[in-house]
């Protein structure tokens, strides 16, 4: 009679132990999951010596709250580039649950090319840190442009984390940059249209009026009798002044709307601009213009012409140069345009755009014009060492139009 009762008691006890183990296993899994999510600051373990508190390295509550409230991704990496810690913002960036991000490799969210660029920075991170822009690839394949700021951590902790990273989403910045570039391009186009209109008005209206006054002054000088020598001399001086005024208006009109560019091409227009500048300022301008395989799009030709104008204007106002060398050549799929002068040069403030004077605005204008036609703009200068400007623009019309 006692044997079945004992067996039932044993089975019940076994069931209770299994249930207790299941509860403990669930609690352990929940605790482990909370630890991996960064929701736990400390763990209490009961042992032979009583309860003991183990504080998790790097889990100070105040800093954890701050990092979790950031609108930027925050990571710590082990020397093997494994993600030791991640905030929720980064997990959201890559479209994964936090527990799937922590413990994995950062490289799985990057392309092969970006991994190759980032890896050397992680291996030789300096105390001052470094920055790099990459594309972050989410779980659904969506690519997000980000800037990664890398710094070594002061304390490595038991987890061995040695690298701290802040990941900033550049999507809005890129969109704002594109909008600004489109606006700049529109301003450039409107500016060119207005220059053309003013050039037309100067050439067809103002120049004609000045010429009419010039002819009248000539007739007046001729009609004065020899005995009125003083009046005749003044009339001749007035005629000469009007002649110089007509020439200056014609020069301004020509520079505003370079019709020679449309009819005779870029090379001829550059030579004419250099010759006019040399005659007007006395600065020697040497041009070496190679015959291009195909003619550039009108927008690219105008951009290079305007860049030369701005460069020569800077030479006249600031450089105190005696010689300017201009080269136009074709380099593969690109046209290379180089301007060198032997002037006084200038420092890094102008190159970096920290100054907003006329020269700084001129450099910005040249850079934007090159960018507008899909090209690149580089400038090198230092005090008393002259200035070197190099522009590359696509030689193919389709490539240039795409820019």
Rosetta blueprint (number, residue, H / E / L):
1 X L
2 X H
3 X H
4 X H
5 X H
6 X H
7 X H
8 X H
9 X H
10 X H
11 X H
12 X H
13 X H
14 X H
15 X H
16 X H
17 X H
18 X H
19 X H
20 X H
21 X H
22 X H
23 X H
24 X H
25 X H
26 X H
27 X H
28 X H
29 X H
30 X H
31 X H
32 X H
33 X H
34 X H
35 X H
36 X H
37 X H
38 X L
39 X L
40 X L
41 X L
42 X E
43 X E
44 X E
45 X E
46 X E
47 X E
48 X L
49 X L
50 X E
51 X E
52 X E
53 X E
54 X E
55 X E
56 X L
57 X L
58 X L
59 X L
60 X L
61 X H
62 X H
63 X H
64 X H
65 X H
66 X H
67 X H
68 X H
69 X L
70 X L
71 X L
72 X L
73 X E
74 X E
75 X E
76 X E
77 X E
78 X E
79 X L
80 X L
81 X L
82 X E
83 X E
84 X E
85 X E
86 X E
87 X L
88 X H
89 X H
90 X H
91 X H
92 X H
93 X H
94 X L
95 X L
96 X L
97 X L
98 X H
99 X H
100 X H
101 X H
102 X L
103 X L
104 X L
105 X E
106 X H
107 X H
108 X H
109 X H
110 X L
111 X L
112 X H
113 X H
114 X H
115 X H
116 X H
117 X H
118 X H
119 X H
120 X H
121 X H
122 X H
123 X H
124 X L
125 X L
126 X L
127 X L
128 X L
129 X L
130 X E
131 X E
132 X E
133 X E
134 X E
135 X E
136 X E
137 X E
138 X L
139 X L
140 X L
141 X L
142 X L
143 X E
144 X E
145 X E
146 X E
147 X E
148 X E
149 X E
150 X E
151 X E
152 X E
153 X L
154 X L
155 X L
156 X L
157 X L
158 X L
159 X L
160 X L
161 X E
162 X E
163 X E
164 X E
165 X E
166 X E
167 X E
168 X E
169 X E
170 X L
171 X H
172 X H
173 X H
174 X H
175 X H
176 X H
177 X H
178 X H
179 X H
180 X H
181 X H
182 X H
183 X H
184 X H
185 X H
186 X H
187 X H
188 X H
189 X H
190 X H
191 X H
192 X H
193 X H
194 X H
195 X H
196 X H
197 X H
198 X H
199 X H
200 X H
201 X H
202 X H
203 X H
204 X H
205 X H
206 X H
207 X H
208 X H
209 X H
210 X H
211 X H
212 X H
213 X H
214 X H
215 X H
216 X H
217 X H
218 X H
219 X H
220 X H
221 X H
222 X H
223 X H
224 X L
225 X L
226 X L
227 X L
228 X L
229 X H
230 X H
231 X H
232 X H
233 X H
234 X H
235 X H
236 X H
237 X H
238 X H
239 X H
240 X H
241 X H
242 X H
243 X H
244 X H
245 X H
246 X H
247 X H
248 X H
249 X H
250 X H
251 X H
252 X H
253 X H
254 X H
255 X H
256 X H
257 X L
258 X L
259 X H
260 X H
261 X H
262 X H
263 X H
264 X H
265 X L
266 X H
267 X H
268 X H
269 X H
270 X H
271 X H
272 X H
273 X H
274 X H
275 X H
276 X H
277 X H
278 X H
279 X H
280 X H
281 X H
282 X L
283 X L
284 X E
285 X E
286 X E
287 X E
288 X E
289 X E
290 X L
291 X L
292 X L
293 X L
294 X L
295 X L
296 X L
297 X L
298 X H
299 X H
300 X H
301 X H
302 X H
303 X H
304 X H
305 X H
306 X H
307 X H
308 X H
309 X H
310 X H
311 X H
312 X H
313 X H
314 X H
315 X H
316 X H
317 X H
318 X H
319 X H
320 X L
321 X L
322 X L
323 X E
324 X E
325 X E
326 X E
327 X E
328 X E
329 X E
330 X E
331 X E
332 X L
333 X L
334 X E
335 X E
336 X E
337 X E
338 X E
339 X E
340 X E
341 X E
342 X L
343 X L
344 X L
345 X L
346 X L
347 X L
348 X H
349 X H
350 X H
351 X H
352 X H
353 X L
354 X L
355 X L
356 X L
357 X L
358 X H
359 X H
360 X H
361 X H
362 X H
363 X H
364 X H
365 X H
366 X H
367 X H
368 X H
369 X H
370 X H
371 X H
372 X H
373 X L
374 X L
375 X L
376 X E
377 X E
378 X E
379 X E
380 X E
381 X E
382 X L
383 X L
384 X L
385 X L
386 X L
387 X E
388 X E
389 X E
390 X E
391 X E
392 X E
393 X E
394 X E
395 X L
396 X L
397 X H
398 X H
399 X H
400 X H
401 X H
402 X H
403 X L
